[in-house]
Amino acid sequence: MTTGSTSATAPAPPPAGSLTERQEARRRRILQATAELAVRGGFDAVQMREVAESAGVALGTLYRYFPSKVHLLVATMQDQLQQLHETLRKRPPSEKDPAARVAQTLMRAFRAMQREPHLADAMVRALTFADRSVSAEVDTVSRLTTQIILDAMGPAGPPTPEQLSAVRVIEHTWHSALITWLSGRASIAQVKIDIETVCRLITVTAPPR
């Protein structure tokens, strides 16, 4: 099974922010079709031809937007995180302690993944397979995750370098927890413990008052 890696002559995908309304609607259909296929059959079910047919676009058009299925699934994860971010802004975490708020937020994100395990597995596998050609999309996923964590920490001024380092460690732990849960090597209870444990770094790295 190939992932349709980008060739040297493949055109760069158009930046999402530069799309016209019609192009954005087409992109939305593509991402929706990708998510639906992944929900039903995981990573292997996402084939470029099937995505194009489900989204009602030509195969060549799909490749102009997303040069490979790894690009496509990483963009789908970005889309899912953006939706989660919007939900969290409307219903922010209720805990008083910043570390507890971040843990609560990440567990909400984890439970969203848990509801659609085939989709979660497909997106995480795409991140794992991503090479340098997908670095911009992977960086966007990372920035979104960072922003979600920083928002959960609360308005305490710009984060310190130590806090940003803690956030990176938290991101790595969350990603690793997803992988171990998806592979059946960790229970949900263990994931919760690991996330709560690593989120305590926020308290340790907080500047003194």
C-alpha positions, 0 to 999 in steps of 0.5 A, spaced: 500 500 500 503 506 497 501 513 500 501 517 494 508 521 496 509 527 492 513 527 486 518 532 484 514 535 479 507 535 483 504 542 484 504 545 491 497 545 494 494 552 494 494 555 501 487 555 504 487 562 506 488 564 498 482 560 496 476 563 493 469 561 496 468 556 490 475 553 491 474 553 499 467 549 498 470 544 494 476 543 499 471 542 504 467 537 500 474 533 499 475 533 507 468 531 508 469 525 504 476 524 506 473 523 514 467 519 512 471 514 508 476 514 514 470 513 519 468 507 515 475 504 514 481 507 517 487 509 513 486 504 508 479 506 506 482 513 504 484 512 496 485 518 492 480 516 487 474 514 492 475 521 495 475 524 488 468 521 487 465 522 493 467 529 493 464 530 486 471 533 483 476 530 478 482 526 480 487 531 477 483 537 481 484 533 488 491 532 487 492 540 486 489 541 492 492 535 496 498 531 492 498 525 496 493 521 501 498 523 507 497 530 505 490 529 505 489 526 512 494 531 515 489 536 513 483 532 515 486 532 522 488 540 522 480 541 520 478 536 526 482 540 531 480 547 528 473 544 529 475 542 536 478 549 538 472 553 536 468 548 540 473 549 546 472 557 545 465 556 546 465 552 552 472 553 555 474 548 560 471 549 567 477 547 572 480 553 576 487 550 576 491 551 569 494 544 569 487 541 570 484 546 565 489 543 560 488 536 562 481 537 561 481 540 554 486 534 552 481 529 555 475 532 551 480 532 545 481 525 546 474 523 547 472 526 540 478 521 537 475 516 541 468 516 538 471 515 531 477 510 532 478 509 525 478 516 523 483 517 529 487 512 527 488 514 519 490 521 522 495 519 527 498 514 521 498 520 516 502 524 521 507 518 523 508 517 515 509 524 513 515 526 510 518 533 509 513 534 503 508 535 508 512 539 513 508 545 512 501 541 514 504 538 520 507 544 523 500 547 522 497 541 526 502 542 531 501 550 532 493 548 533 495 543 538 499 548 542 494 554 541 489 549 544 493 548 550 495 555 551 488 557 551 486 552 556 492 555 560 488 561 561 490 569 560 496 569 564 500 573 559 505 571 554 508 564 556 515 563 558 520 559 554 520 554 560 512 554 559 513 553 551 518 547 553 512 544 557 507 545 552 511 541 547 512 535 552 505 535 553 504 535 546 508 529 545 505 525 551 498 526 548 500 524 541 504 518 544 498 516 548 493 516 542 498 511 539 498 507 545 491 507 545 490 506 538 494 500 538 491 497 544 497 498 549 494 503 553 487 503 557 483 510 557 484 510 564 492 510 563 491 515 558 488 520 563 493 518 568 499 520 563 495 526 561 494 529 568 501 527 570 504 531 564 500 537 565 503 538 572 509 541 568 505 547 567 505 548 574 512 547 575 514 552 570 509 557 572 513 564 573 513 566 581 508 571 583 
